[in-house]
């Protein structure tokens, strides 16, 4: 049988999600935890590869097993073998052909900006502190320009190895809560550092440091025209979306309420 799990983590102290040589990653911790409670070495599938310092509220991973346990026992067993900064939340029985990555039809990220002259003392590792006053109307107008199918070559890192820069952005949103600005983006897939470059560019435009629109920069298809890459610590992977019949509900929409728990 195959099981899928939702997972959240504070990415601050990890070198990203995916296993790497001579680095501490979240995937390594999960696979060790699975081995401890199943006595079997297991390689997991996962829905999205987050970079070093990026957080997640509903990462999804799956693996095959012949061991039958109550859902609560799977969750407790895994969490008892994981550090406090990584937590399994839910478990789902899924079809044998399910794959956390390839079965996903959408992925969603939120980026948290703290816009104030005062330092965000208790949220410093979970937000990007910007002291310049950012106009929400400018952010909203520029953000809407990302909607649709585009060549996002201007918004990919120089080390991105994706063969296809064309992505379909299906949803964008910006919300404010006190001094926090939360930008949310959903697409079928993302290029390396794409969301962070999108956010960094919008911030530069809102600060009047860049005399171009997002539409102009998309059309350039050249990374040198986009803005700075926003820091990893403000980025949250909200999770993937799957076909309704799989009944996997992943999105955690209110980031600040989640962080306060």
One Martini backbone bead per residue (centre of mass of N, CA, C, O) as a GRO file, in nm:
protein
  261
    1UNK     BB    1   0.103   0.031   0.010
    2UNK     BB    2   0.013   0.385   0.009
    3UNK     BB    3   0.151   0.680   0.163
    4UNK     BB    4   0.052   1.009   0.272
    5UNK     BB    5   0.205   1.322   0.382
    6UNK     BB    6   0.201   1.592   0.595
    7UNK     BB    7   0.436   1.875   0.625
    8UNK     BB    8   0.625   2.066   0.861
    9UNK     BB    9   0.874   2.348   0.855
   10UNK     BB   10   1.176   2.482   0.972
   11UNK     BB   11   1.435   2.593   0.746
   12UNK     BB   12   1.676   2.742   0.884
   13UNK     BB   13   1.881   2.468   0.955
   14UNK     BB   14   1.861   2.390   0.645
   15UNK     BB   15   1.963   2.255   0.312
   16UNK     BB   16   1.688   2.180   0.262
   17UNK     BB   17   1.511   1.904   0.147
   18UNK     BB   18   1.703   1.768  -0.028
   19UNK     BB   19   1.933   1.551  -0.065
   20UNK     BB   20   2.283   1.582   0.043
   21UNK     BB   21   2.605   1.617   0.048
   22UNK     BB   22   2.714   1.726   0.348
   23UNK     BB   23   2.405   1.771   0.453
   24UNK     BB   24   2.123   1.912   0.612
   25UNK     BB   25   1.810   1.748   0.569
   26UNK     BB   26   1.479   1.666   0.566
   27UNK     BB   27   1.477   1.398   0.416
   28UNK     BB   28   1.673   1.251   0.601
   29UNK     BB   29   1.499   1.257   0.857
   30UNK     BB   30   1.255   1.106   0.747
   31UNK     BB   31   1.399   0.839   0.659
   32UNK     BB   32   1.501   0.771   0.941
   33UNK     BB   33   1.225   0.757   1.080
   34UNK     BB   34   1.110   0.530   0.906
   35UNK     BB   35   1.329   0.320   0.975
   36UNK     BB   36   1.275   0.308   1.285
   37UNK     BB   37   0.954   0.207   1.246
   38UNK     BB   38   1.025  -0.032   1.001
   39UNK     BB   39   1.317  -0.149   0.932
   40UNK     BB   40   1.335   0.035   0.657
   41UNK     BB   41   1.461   0.141   0.374
   42UNK     BB   42   1.354   0.469   0.246
   43UNK     BB   43   1.222   0.630  -0.041
   44UNK     BB   44   1.094   0.936  -0.113
   45UNK     BB   45   0.839   1.129  -0.215
   46UNK     BB   46   0.793   1.477  -0.337
   47UNK     BB   47   0.640   1.792  -0.414
   48UNK     BB   48   0.892   1.987  -0.309
   49UNK     BB   49   1.190   2.183  -0.355
   50UNK     BB   50   1.336   2.333  -0.098
   51UNK     BB   51   1.533   2.566   0.011
   52UNK     BB   52   1.738   2.713   0.199
   53UNK     BB   53   1.527   2.850   0.460
   54UNK     BB   54   1.269   2.723   0.378
   55UNK     BB   55   0.933   2.678   0.434
   56UNK     BB   56   0.653   2.462   0.564
   57UNK     BB   57   0.300   2.355   0.585
   58UNK     BB   58   0.248   2.131   0.313
   59UNK     BB   59   0.418   1.905   0.267
   60UNK     BB   60   0.460   1.616   0.047
   61UNK     BB   61   0.476   1.260   0.115
   62UNK     BB   62   0.579   0.926  -0.007
   63UNK     BB   63   0.518   0.563   0.051
   64UNK     BB   64   0.587   0.225   0.071
   65UNK     BB   65   0.393  -0.034   0.256
   66UNK     BB   66   0.310  -0.328   0.475
   67UNK     BB   67   0.242  -0.159   0.714
   68UNK     BB   68   0.000  -0.157   0.979
   69UNK     BB   69  -0.154   0.149   1.095
   70UNK     BB   70  -0.250   0.390   1.264
   71UNK     BB   71  -0.245   0.712   1.198
   72UNK     BB   72  -0.148   0.809   1.480
   73UNK     BB   73   0.103   0.619   1.486
   74UNK     BB   74   0.252   0.736   1.250
   75UNK     BB   75   0.277   1.025   1.356
   76UNK     BB   76   0.410   0.965   1.633
   77UNK     BB   77   0.650   0.796   1.530
   78UNK     BB   78   0.781   1.012   1.354
   79UNK     BB   79   0.792   1.257   1.555
   80UNK     BB   80   0.978   1.105   1.769
   81UNK     BB   81   1.218   1.115   1.518
   82UNK     BB   82   1.202   1.429   1.516
   83UNK     BB   83   1.256   1.734   1.513
   84UNK     BB   84   1.094   2.023   1.620
   85UNK     BB   85   1.114   2.153   1.311
   86UNK     BB   86   0.953   1.878   1.249
   87UNK     BB   87   0.612   1.790   1.119
   88UNK     BB   88   0.365   1.563   1.123
   89UNK     BB   89   0.006   1.579   1.047
   90UNK     BB   90  -0.084   1.383   0.800
   91UNK     BB   91  -0.271   1.095   0.664
   92UNK     BB   92  -0.287   0.898   0.350
   93UNK     BB   93  -0.459   0.703   0.134
   94UNK     BB   94  -0.319   0.588  -0.174
   95UNK     BB   95  -0.258   0.520  -0.473
   96UNK     BB   96  -0.008   0.348  -0.637
   97UNK     BB   97   0.018   0.598  -0.863
   98UNK     BB   98   0.107   0.790  -0.664
   99UNK     BB   99   0.270   1.124  -0.674
  100UNK     BB  100   0.362   1.401  -0.516
  101UNK     BB  101   0.469   1.541  -0.775
  102UNK     BB  102   0.315   1.427  -1.048
  103UNK     BB  103   0.011   1.469  -0.920
  104UNK     BB  104   0.043   1.760  -0.926
  105UNK     BB  105  -0.144   2.069  -1.033
  106UNK     BB  106  -0.038   2.248  -0.785
  107UNK     BB  107   0.135   2.535  -0.639
  108UNK     BB  108   0.198   2.703  -0.315
  109UNK     BB  109   0.294   3.039  -0.212
  110UNK     BB  110   0.433   3.237   0.058
  111UNK     BB  111   0.515   3.582   0.140
  112UNK     BB  112   0.684   3.751   0.413
  113UNK     BB  113   0.639   4.089   0.509
  114UNK     BB  114   0.804   4.342   0.707
  115UNK     BB  115   0.657   4.675   0.735
  116UNK     BB  116   0.904   4.857   0.911
  117UNK     BB  117   1.114   5.033   1.128
  118UNK     BB  118   1.074   4.789   1.303
  119UNK     BB  119   1.177   4.508   1.430
  120UNK     BB  120   1.093   4.154   1.399
  121UNK     BB  121   1.173   3.987   1.660
  122UNK     BB  122   0.959   3.720   1.650
  123UNK     BB  123   0.990   3.712   1.299
  124UNK     BB  124   1.278   3.707   1.164
  125UNK     BB  125   1.275   3.393   1.045
  126UNK     BB  126   0.965   3.467   0.887
  127UNK     BB  127   1.083   3.740   0.751
  128UNK     BB  128   1.097   4.044   0.557
  129UNK     BB  129   1.267   4.332   0.623
  130UNK     BB  130   1.102   4.648   0.541
  131UNK     BB  131   1.134   5.004   0.571
  132UNK     BB  132   0.998   5.079   0.335
  133UNK     BB  133   0.726   5.209   0.200
  134UNK     BB  134   0.458   5.002   0.086
  135UNK     BB  135   0.242   4.993  -0.179
  136UNK     BB  136  -0.029   4.798  -0.226
  137UNK     BB  137  -0.128   4.888  -0.507
  138UNK     BB  138   0.136   4.826  -0.651
  139UNK     BB  139   0.158   4.530  -0.581
  140UNK     BB  140  -0.111   4.441  -0.707
  141UNK     BB  141  -0.062   4.534  -0.998
  142UNK     BB  142   0.201   4.369  -1.045
  143UNK     BB  143   0.103   4.085  -0.964
  144UNK     BB  144  -0.118   4.050  -1.191
  145UNK     BB  145   0.103   4.019  -1.430
  146UNK     BB  146   0.159   3.704  -1.370
  147UNK     BB  147  -0.081   3.609  -1.497
  148UNK     BB  148  -0.042   3.319  -1.658
  149UNK     BB  149   0.128   3.244  -1.948
  150UNK     BB  150   0.491   3.226  -1.921
  151UNK     BB  151   0.812   3.340  -1.961
  152UNK     BB  152   1.042   3.304  -1.666
  153UNK     BB  153   1.349   3.389  -1.720
  154UNK     BB  154   1.360   3.652  -1.530
  155UNK     BB  155   1.271   3.427  -1.273
  156UNK     BB  156   1.564   3.283  -1.260
  157UNK     BB  157   1.822   3.122  -1.179
  158UNK     BB  158   2.143   3.052  -1.292
  159UNK     BB  159   2.107   2.733  -1.175
  160UNK     BB  160   1.877   2.660  -1.342
  161UNK     BB  161   1.763   2.330  -1.501
  162UNK     BB  162   1.521   2.397  -1.651
  163UNK     BB  163   1.382   2.343  -1.975
  164UNK     BB  164   1.106   2.504  -1.885
  165UNK     BB  165   0.998   2.849  -1.847
  166UNK     BB  166   0.700   2.770  -1.871
  167UNK     BB  167   0.432   2.913  -1.678
  168UNK     BB  168   0.125   2.886  -1.476
  169UNK     BB  169  -0.042   3.148  -1.331
  170UNK     BB  170  -0.349   3.115  -1.127
  171UNK     BB  171  -0.255   3.282  -0.856
  172UNK     BB  172  -0.306   3.592  -0.670
  173UNK     BB  173  -0.202   3.762  -0.356
  174UNK     BB  174  -0.275   4.033  -0.114
  175UNK     BB  175  -0.200   4.087   0.234
  176UNK     BB  176  -0.287   4.259   0.543
  177UNK     BB  177  -0.125   4.250   0.882
  178UNK     BB  178  -0.050   4.510   0.988
  179UNK     BB  179   0.296   4.483   0.904
  180UNK     BB  180   0.200   4.263   0.715
  181UNK     BB  181   0.295   4.110   0.398
  182UNK     BB  182   0.109   3.879   0.185
  183UNK     BB  183   0.230   3.676  -0.074
  184UNK     BB  184   0.048   3.488  -0.324
  185UNK     BB  185   0.133   3.188  -0.523
  186UNK     BB  186   0.014   3.007  -0.815
  187UNK     BB  187   0.121   2.698  -0.986
  188UNK     BB  188   0.218   2.428  -1.164
  189UNK     BB  189   0.512   2.561  -1.149
  190UNK     BB  190   0.864   2.618  -1.056
  191UNK     BB  191   1.138   2.791  -1.050
  192UNK     BB  192   1.428   2.871  -0.939
  193UNK     BB  193   1.354   3.137  -0.727
  194UNK     BB  194   1.093   3.266  -0.841
  195UNK     BB  195   0.940   3.393  -0.601
  196UNK     BB  196   1.177   3.563  -0.486
  197UNK     BB  197   1.208   3.736  -0.748
  198UNK     BB  198   0.927   3.844  -0.765
  199UNK     BB  199   0.928   3.988  -0.490
  200UNK     BB  200   1.189   4.156  -0.524
  201UNK     BB  201   1.079   4.317  -0.768
  202UNK     BB  202   0.831   4.444  -0.638
  203UNK     BB  203   0.985   4.593  -0.420
  204UNK     BB  204   1.155   4.769  -0.610
  205UNK     BB  205   0.911   4.908  -0.738
  206UNK     BB  206   0.780   5.015  -0.468
  207UNK     BB  207   1.069   5.179  -0.415
  208UNK     BB  208   1.168   5.311  -0.691
  209UNK     BB  209   1.424   5.117  -0.817
  210UNK     BB  210   1.229   5.048  -1.073
  211UNK     BB  211   1.157   5.143  -1.427
  212UNK     BB  212   0.944   4.889  -1.430
  213UNK     BB  213   0.748   4.633  -1.523
  214UNK     BB  214   0.653   4.314  -1.511
  215UNK     BB  215   0.585   4.295  -1.808
  216UNK     BB  216   0.855   4.392  -1.914
  217UNK     BB  217   1.031   4.170  -1.776
  218UNK     BB  218   0.906   3.925  -1.902
  219UNK     BB  219   0.970   4.012  -2.204
  220UNK     BB  220   1.288   3.997  -2.175
  221UNK     BB  221   1.404   3.717  -2.075
  222UNK     BB  222   1.594   3.850  -1.827
  223UNK     BB  223   1.745   3.853  -1.522
  224UNK     BB  224   1.878   4.149  -1.523
  225UNK     BB  225   1.582   4.299  -1.500
  226UNK     BB  226   1.542   4.203  -1.236
  227UNK     BB  227   1.547   4.173  -0.914
  228UNK     BB  228   1.600   4.083  -0.622
  229UNK     BB  229   1.648   3.823  -0.406
  230UNK     BB  230   1.468   3.714  -0.176
  231UNK     BB  231   1.470   3.586   0.115
  232UNK     BB  232   1.407   3.270   0.239
  233UNK     BB  233   1.262   3.327   0.526
  234UNK     BB  234   0.976   3.436   0.382
  235UNK     BB  235   0.922   3.143   0.271
  236UNK     BB  236   0.622   2.944   0.187
  237UNK     BB  237   0.507   2.621   0.160
  238UNK     BB  238   0.172   2.528   0.129
  239UNK     BB  239   0.136   2.339  -0.127
  240UNK     BB  240  -0.034   2.108  -0.297
  241UNK     BB  241  -0.249   2.006  -0.568
  242UNK     BB  242  -0.520   1.780  -0.615
  243UNK     BB  243  -0.736   1.580  -0.700
  244UNK     BB  244  -1.034   1.544  -0.543
  245UNK     BB  245  -1.036   1.220  -0.514
  246UNK     BB  246  -0.788   1.221  -0.302
  247UNK     BB  247  -0.841   1.401  -0.042
  248UNK     BB  248  -0.607   1.634  -0.035
  249UNK     BB  249  -0.559   1.868   0.219
  250UNK     BB  250  -0.311   2.146   0.239
  251UNK     BB  251  -0.392   2.436   0.279
  252UNK     BB  252  -0.245   2.718   0.456
  253UNK     BB  253  -0.360   3.044   0.457
  254UNK     BB  254  -0.288   3.144   0.761
  255UNK     BB  255   0.017   3.218   0.859
  256UNK     BB  256   0.007   3.377   1.128
  257UNK     BB  257  -0.170   3.182   1.284
  258UNK     BB  258   0.024   2.943   1.256
  259UNK     BB  259   0.276   3.076   1.400
  260UNK     BB  260   0.119   3.131   1.682
  261UNK     BB  261   0.082   2.819   1.779
   0.00000   0.00000   0.00000
